[in-house]
Amino acid sequence: MLQFNHLEAAAIFAFFTSIVFAIITKDTVRDRLVYFGWCFAAFLGVVVGLGWLMKLAHG
C-alpha cells in the first residue's frame, strides 16, 4: 500500500486540483498552463508557509 508523507500528499492534491482549476476556468492552452503553474505554486507555497508557522508556534 502507498504511504505518503504530508508534503507528498499535499503536492499530489495541488497537482490534480490545479489541473481541474485550469481546465474549467481558462480557454486557451497557454492560459491553462500559466494558471496551472500559478495555482500549483500557490498551493505548495501555502502548505510550506503554514508548516513553518506551525513549527514556530509549537516549537
C-alpha positions as a LaTeX table, in Angstrom:
\begin{tabular}{lrrr}
\hline
Residue & $x$ (\AA) & $y$ (\AA) & $z$ (\AA) \\
\hline
Met1 & 0.00 & 0.00 & 0.00 \\
Leu2 & 1.21 & 3.51 & $-0.80$ \\
Gln3 & 2.09 & 5.73 & 2.11 \\
Phe4 & 2.77 & 9.39 & 1.51 \\
Asn5 & 4.10 & 11.95 & 3.93 \\
His6 & 2.18 & 15.20 & 4.35 \\
Leu7 & 4.16 & 17.17 & 1.77 \\
Glu8 & 3.85 & 14.46 & $-0.88$ \\
Ala9 & 0.10 & 14.17 & $-0.32$ \\
Ala10 & $-0.27$ & 17.96 & $-0.49$ \\
Ala11 & 1.76 & 18.09 & $-3.73$ \\
Ile12 & $-0.41$ & 15.40 & $-5.34$ \\
Phe13 & $-3.57$ & 17.21 & $-4.24$ \\
Ala14 & $-2.19$ & 20.52 & $-5.53$ \\
Phe15 & $-1.24$ & 18.95 & $-8.87$ \\
Phe16 & $-4.65$ & 17.47 & $-9.64$ \\
Thr17 & $-6.63$ & 20.37 & $-8.22$ \\
Ser18 & $-4.58$ & 22.83 & $-10.28$ \\
Ile19 & $-5.27$ & 20.80 & $-13.42$ \\
Val20 & $-9.01$ & 20.90 & $-12.78$ \\
Phe21 & $-8.99$ & 24.62 & $-11.95$ \\
Ala22 & $-7.03$ & 25.40 & $-15.12$ \\
Ile23 & $-9.31$ & 23.34 & $-17.35$ \\
Ile24 & $-12.58$ & 24.74 & $-16.03$ \\
Thr25 & $-11.56$ & 28.40 & $-15.80$ \\
Lys26 & $-9.32$ & 29.13 & $-18.82$ \\
Asp27 & $-9.95$ & 28.87 & $-22.56$ \\
Thr28 & $-6.56$ & 28.59 & $-24.30$ \\
Val29 & $-3.83$ & 26.04 & $-23.70$ \\
Arg30 & $-1.30$ & 28.76 & $-22.87$ \\
Asp31 & $-3.62$ & 30.35 & $-20.32$ \\
Arg32 & $-4.30$ & 26.94 & $-18.80$ \\
Leu33 & $-0.59$ & 26.16 & $-18.44$ \\
Val34 & 0.15 & 29.53 & $-16.87$ \\
Tyr35 & $-2.79$ & 29.24 & $-14.48$ \\
Phe36 & $-1.85$ & 25.65 & $-13.61$ \\
Gly37 & 1.67 & 26.75 & $-12.69$ \\
Trp38 & 0.40 & 29.67 & $-10.64$ \\
Cys39 & $-2.16$ & 27.54 & $-8.76$ \\
Phe40 & 0.31 & 24.73 & $-8.12$ \\
Ala41 & 2.93 & 27.13 & $-6.77$ \\
Ala42 & 0.33 & 28.91 & $-4.64$ \\
Phe43 & $-0.95$ & 25.65 & $-3.12$ \\
Leu44 & 2.55 & 24.47 & $-2.24$ \\
Gly45 & 3.59 & 27.90 & $-1.02$ \\
Val46 & 0.65 & 27.99 & 1.38 \\
Val47 & 1.39 & 24.46 & 2.61 \\
Val48 & 5.06 & 25.25 & 3.27 \\
Gly49 & 4.25 & 28.65 & 4.78 \\
Leu50 & 1.65 & 27.26 & 7.16 \\
Gly51 & 4.01 & 24.42 & 8.05 \\
Trp52 & 6.67 & 26.92 & 9.09 \\
Leu53 & 4.16 & 28.94 & 11.08 \\
Met54 & 3.03 & 25.83 & 12.95 \\
Lys55 & 6.62 & 24.83 & 13.60 \\
Leu56 & 7.42 & 28.28 & 15.01 \\
Ala57 & 4.23 & 28.35 & 17.08 \\
His58 & 4.70 & 24.90 & 18.60 \\
Gly59 & 8.46 & 24.76 & 18.82 \\
\hline
\end{tabular}
